[in-house]
Amino acid sequence: MRFRFVACLLMLCGLAAADPALAFGRCTDPGYLAGFDESLTPRPCRVIHTTQVRWRGGTADVRVIVDYSPTPALDAGHAEFARRVDELSTRVGRAMDAMGDLQLPPVTVFLSNIDYGGFHAGTVDGPSECKVIFFKTADEVPLERFLFTYAHELFHCIQSRSLPGTYQSPEATREDSRTEVDWWMEGSAEYFAYLANPGSDEGQPFIAEFDERSPDDSLLEMDYAAGVFFLGLGHRRGPEGVRAFLRRMATAPGRDAQLAA
């Protein structure tokens, strides 16, 4: 979910891992952290976990970083966090295979201590890697919710490479900068989060929002709540049908007019 939640998971950080792979950017390089959020300045960071997403025909490296601390405390929860992230990476690969013909670039996930008071996560793609940032919120976020949002954000990385036109530009990353693509950009990412987390109920608030708004509001006015539409489409046409629909919506003239097609 673009720029919306996350209670800081820094309690899961554990001991520092090895130096970042050369394919990834360095936190001390000018402008690197600013690519996650413009308020961030160059400084050391720590890699707390690395994993891979594998799908038919491809592999993407994924790392999780936090701000560097010279005296990091060993947290007993880190091993469980790492295990669950690895499990999700496997499920994300399976979900990509189910939708078919998708690509994922290398991804860096930054668990920041920035508090935006309502935003919790965001994604910005770049030429070499996709950057996902989680923000701090007042309340602790359960691991299940983090994993659901993690899958949602990874789909934005997938969108930017595989589904031209379905990913909102980095210039429009806040709630007051909505565009015509939001309903399918966010709705399809919610669908993918369910596809990668079968049986999860973490998206229920947006399903409830859809139920409340649908009698009066157009689907084109929604964002995350539009996930209900894609869940229905996936039920009727399967994951490959969702991917085909997104390709048509993103590339054809009069894109929103094709909703009934």
Buried (B, 14 or more C-beta within 10 A) or exposed (E): BBBBBBBBBBBBBBEBBEEBEEEBBBBEEEEBBEBBBEEBEBEEBBBBBBBEBBBEEEEBBBBBBBBBEEEBEEBEEBEEBBEBBBEBBBBBBBBBBBBBBBBBBBBBBBBBEBEBEEBBBBBBBBEEBBBBBBBBBEEEBEBEBBBBBBBBBBBBBBBBBBBEBBBBEBEEBEEEEBEEBBBBBBBBBBBBBBBBBEEBEBBEEBBEBBEEBBEEEEBEEBBBBBBBBBBEBBEEEBBEBBBBBBBEBBEEEEBEEEBEE
